């Protein structure tokens, strides 16, 4: 399976959540000049603009966290 065949369109909610996170954090460090409500409003407006402009954002499926167990599990 190629990388591109696993992609699927991201939902507006997923895009808004990711943008909102980026507005509130720099890596894992909290940015204090953008509060939660303002980040959410800005993210939602950006998503609406991208949709109206014809953008399609793609997302890879969620990958389960690796196991540190010494026991091998069948897929």
Contact map, one row per residue, 1 for C-alpha under 8 A:
111011000000000000000000000000000000000000000000000000000000000000000000000
111111000000000000000000000000000000000000000000000000000000000000000000000
111111100000000000000000000000000000000000000000000000000000000000000000000
011111100000000000000000000000000000000000000000000000000000000000000000000
111111100000000000000000000000000000000000000000000000000000000000000000000
111111110000000000000000000000000000000000000000000000000001100000000000000
001111111000000000000000000000000000000000000000000000000111100000000000000
000001111100000000000000000000000000000000000000000000000111100000000000000
000000111110000000000000000000000000000000000000000000011110000000000000000
000000011111011000000000000000000000000000000000000000011110000000000000000
000000001111111000000000000000000000000000000000000000000000000000000000000
000000000111111100000000000000000000000000000010000000000000000000000000000
000000000011111110000000000000000000000000000000000000000000000000000000000
000000000111111111000000000000000000000000000000000000000000000000000000000
000000000111111111100000000000000000000000100010000000001000000000000000000
000000000001111111110000000000000000000100110110000000000000000000000000000
000000000000111111111000000000000000000100100000000000000000000000000000000
000000000000011111111100000000000000000000000000000000000000000000000000000
000000000000001111111110000000000000001000100000000000000000000000000000000
000000000000000111111111000000000001001101100000000000000000000000000000000
000000000000000011111111100000000000001000000000000000000000000000000000000
000000000000000001111111110000000000000000000000000000000000000000000000000
000000000000000000111111110000100100001000000000000000000000000000000000000
000000000000000000011111110001110111001000000000000000000000000000000000000
000000000000000000001111111111100000000000000000000000000000000000000000000
000000000000000000000111111111100000000000000000000000000000000000000000000
000000000000000000000000111110000000000000000000000000000000000000000000000
000000000000000000000000111111000000000000000000000000000000000000000000000
000000000000000000000000111111100000000000000000000000000000000000000000000
000000000000000000000001110111110000000000000000000000000000000000000000000
000000000000000000000011110011111100000000000000000000000000000000000000000
000000000000000000000001000001111110000000000000000000000000000000000000000
000000000000000000000000000000111110000000000000000000000000000000000000000
000000000000000000000011000000111111011000000000000000000000000000000000000
000000000000000000000001000000011111111000000000000000000000000000000000000
000000000000000000010001000000000111111100000000000000000000000000000000000
000000000000000000000000000000000011111110000000000000000000000000000000000
000000000000000000000000000000000111111111000000000000000000000000000000000
000000000000000000111011000000000111111111100000000000000000000000000000000
000000000000000110010000000000000001111111110000000000000000000000000000000
000000000000000000000000000000000000111111111000000000000000000000000000000
000000000000000000010000000000000000011111111100000000000000000000000000000
000000000000001110110000000000000000001111111110000000000000000000000000000
000000000000000100000000000000000000000111111111000000000000000000000000000
000000000000000000000000000000000000000011111111100000000000000000000000000
000000000000000100000000000000000000000001111111110000000000000000000000000
000000000001001100000000000000000000000000111111111000000000000000000000000
000000000000000000000000000000000000000000011111111100000000000000000000000
000000000000000000000000000000000000000000001111111110000000000000000000000
000000000000000000000000000000000000000000000111111111110000000000000000000
000000000000000000000000000000000000000000000011111111110000000000000000000
000000000000000000000000000000000000000000000001111111100000000000000000000
000000000000000000000000000000000000000000000000111111100000000000000000000
000000000000000000000000000000000000000000000000011111110000000000000000000
000000000000000000000000000000000000000000000000011111111000000000000000000
000000001100000000000000000000000000000000000000011001111100000000000000000
000000001100001000000000000000000000000000000000000000111110000000000000000
000000111100000000000000000000000000000000000000000000011111000000000000000
000000111100000000000000000000000000000000000000000000001111100000000000000
000001110000000000000000000000000000000000000000000000000111110000000000000
000001110000000000000000000000000000000000000000000000000011111000000000000
000000000000000000000000000000000000000000000000000000000001111100000000000
000000000000000000000000000000000000000000000000000000000000111110000000000
000000000000000000000000000000000000000000000000000000000000011111000000000
000000000000000000000000000000000000000000000000000000000000001111100000000
000000000000000000000000000000000000000000000000000000000000000111110000000
000000000000000000000000000000000000000000000000000000000000000011111000000
000000000000000000000000000000000000000000000000000000000000000001111100000
000000000000000000000000000000000000000000000000000000000000000000111111000
000000000000000000000000000000000000000000000000000000000000000000011111000
000000000000000000000000000000000000000000000000000000000000000000001111100
000000000000000000000000000000000000000000000000000000000000000000001111110
000000000000000000000000000000000000000000000000000000000000000000000011111
000000000000000000000000000000000000000000000000000000000000000000000001111
000000000000000000000000000000000000000000000000000000000000000000000000111
